Amino acid sequence: MSSMIVPVIDVQNDNFKELWPAMVLAIRTSSFIALDTELSGLGSRKDLLAQCIEERYKAICNAARTRSILSLGIACFKKLPDKAPHTYLVQVYNLTLLCMQEYVIEPQSVQFLVQHGFDFNKQYAQGIPYRKGNDKGGDLQSQSMRALFLEVIQARKPLVLHNGLIDLVFLYQCFYAWLPDRLGTFTADLSEIFPAGIFDTKHAAEFERENFKSVEAGGPGPHLSLEFCNYTERLCTYIDFRQCTEGGGERETGEEGPPAICMKFSAYGWCPNGSQCTLSHNTDLIIEQDEQNKKSKDRKRSRKNKRKFKAAQEESRAPNEPESSPLNKQLCVEDDKMQEDWGSVKETASADVVEIMKDALLAEVERKDISDEQVVEETQDSNGTENKCEPQVISGNETGDQNDVAIPQGEKEGSKGKEKQKAAEGGTHRAGFDAFMTGYIFAYITTLKAGAETDPSSGACLPDCLNKVYLSGKSVPLQIVKSSFSKSSKAHSLKMASVWGKS
């Protein structure tokens, strides 16, 4: 299948306590947890991209201290050992929040959120209250956002984010403690807060599309399967069913051929015109166009390299040398002969030609590696019962495991009455669904790279990505480690002592 329906449970102040047991159970039993946030603003974009990472961290801290988290997405992925390999039970929550302290809200952020369906009336009427900074008396004993974030910490599961440095800074300030002044102290704290590791899926956004494409092609390889809970009729009234499809909800243009791509959205991931933009914001079309452009550039580059190589051969040929060069001077980038031929080129060509041919060889290898990677996602609808809403996508012909569904006390599954099922709203950009997609990408990468027996909850399933957070404009990621030059912050040490009983 090339689409699936994702149930995202809306959590707000009037149902927070009712859904608390389900959320806590999902967090505690998960293999890994994916988070995403919607923010009231970010401040100076120039400062956020400062070349000095310490200065960049200070700018993000300033944003987190003066702005707030408006909504939080939590996606809990639980690997099912008694099912087919790479099968996960997924529970997704979208929490609408309300900071009880003064904070800055930027018009640009408001406009973006409204265009994607964020309801500010609901936020101010039913947002879950929270206060930023250090714990206050009773914060961790009550059912609060601070206590829920503590559940995420105490679960000791891998934390998965997408372009996650800003999310980590805001989460720390809003639900954990006052931010430390130095980046080294912050990373030292994080390494202890999340001992199972932090993963950033920023470099893998295109994998979701490749998984769908391989499903349609029926290709071989490991299969990623997702299951969703069979929710009761009452819980379905809280659920927003989101369609996850390869098409991405592309608007109709009424013209032949693909619609024109919005270059601002393609380059920056957002467009100031939002839903009013007449150009395409379809990420699949954007990725497809990028792939076509890359192939076109590769072909042009290959032809250019061949011309340069031939010209170099002509220039270096001795006056009495025949027109046809020896075989060991011919370039070959096919199959297993690459190394042998590369050695021949190195021995006979000039330094400039060597660099040109090296680039061509590496480009060919990269293309071959990419074309060999195929992963299939099996998604089929479950056979639910009459009194349950069934948006689930279940692998095989089995229904979701009812033992994995946390149903509030007193709730009866067989309640009568017409099912109240929310239709999917326009667009898919919101914290809960974005958290699901972040977790989906991580599950896919784990399926692709790790063996069938690898448990993501160990935190070591992708050692090359462990505790490495993407930095925009930088070739190397931020390492989440405690160095010998940095100590943990005082607020963190006190909290660890109260939570874990250690200093």
Buried (B, 14 or more C-beta within 10 A) or exposed (E): BBEBBBBBBBBBBEBBEBBBBBBBBBBBBBBBBBBBBBBBBBBEEEBBEBEEBEEBBBBBBBBBBBBBBBBBBBBBBBBBEEBBBBBBBBBBBBBBBBBEEEBEBBEEBBEBBEBBBBBBEEBEEBBBEBBBBEBEEEBBEEBBBBBBBBBBBEBEBBBBBBBBBBBBBBBBBBBBBBBBEBBBBBBBBBBBBBEBBBBBBBBBBBBBBBBBBBBEEEEEBBBBBBBBBBBBBBBBBBBBBBBBBBEBEBEEEEEEEEBEBBEBBBEEEBBEBBEEBEBBBBBBBBBBBEEEEEEEEBEEBBEEBBEBBEEBBEEBEEEEEEEEBEEEBBBBBEEEEBEEBBEBBEEBBEEEBBEBBEEBBEBBEEBEEEEEEBBBBBBBBBEBEEBBBBBBBBBEEBBBBEEBBBBBEEEEBEEEEEEEBBEBEEBBBBBBBBBBBBBBBBBBBBBBBBEEEBBBBBBBBBEEBBBBBBBEEEEEBBEBEBEEEBBBBEBBBBBBEEBEEEE
